[in-house]
Amino acid sequence: MLRRDLITAEIQKLAQVLARIIGLKLEGKLAEADDLLMESLVNNFGITPEELFSSNSSEFEALLTEKEFPAEKLEMLSQFLYSQFDPSVISPRNDSFAEKLYLIYYLLETKHHIINMTNLDRQKLVDQYLNT
């Protein structure tokens, strides 16, 4: 029970940070939003920008396996990354986000047995992006 409460509190904190990132993007403060995202990935997920952008899918999968995130935290990671993913723009940054997102959705489905409509829609967009 205590572990579940700790995870819930952590997820609530992450949701607040994500809301702040999205708010900054809506205000047009893209650099600040990006800085907050990178800071949050390091502080809350232990993922550096180098690991995010330079690792391939198998290295990133090994990183996620090593970190053993609970499903809720993995779901939040997908939301953080998706907040920065723009499927209408083909770029190395979006390529990296798309690969990582596809992997996270796969892990949520196969390892944690979590499937929801939002993730299915997002996974479909990511898959379409990767196949263009």
Buried (B, 14 or more C-beta within 10 A) or exposed (E): EEEEEEBEEBBEEBEEBBEBBEEBBEEEBEEBBBEBBBEBBBEBBEBBEEBBEEBEEEEBBEBBEEEEBBBBBBBBBBBBBBBBBEBEEEEEBBEBBBBBBBBBBEBBBEEBEBEEEEBEEBBEBBBEBBEE
